[in-house]
Amino acid sequence: MISRDYYYGWGRVDARAALDMVLAHRCDLNNDWKVDEQDLVLLNEYIDANDLSGDIAPAAKRDGGVDVNDIELLMQYMGIEIPEIGSLARWKLDEVNGVTAYDCINRRDGTL
């Protein structure tokens, strides 16, 4: 989700990758951090029961129905494993001199 930029460092966000992770997580109906056949089975059950828990599409705004659009979105992300999001870095900002903020987690120090 974050790509290295030689001018700005690690602070540049890949917006497309971020959106893909949001949509993949929406397609993960059983919350096991992957989009797979189990999610497709659940989606089919939601369609049969007209259960809006399966309303995952369109991508921009859910349409209030469970239909072929939801299947198409799930199939687009089929096979995706969603990385668990955790702390990328932590800067205490307690340095008393200098221009470097030291990262306590992943050694992604930053220059102020």
Secondary structure, DSSP 8 states (H G I E B T S, - for coil): -EEEETTTEEEEE-HHHHHHHHHHHHH-TT-SSB--HHHHHHHHHHHHHT-GGG---SSSS--SS-SHHHHHHHHHTTT-B------S--B----SSSSEE-BSSS---EE-
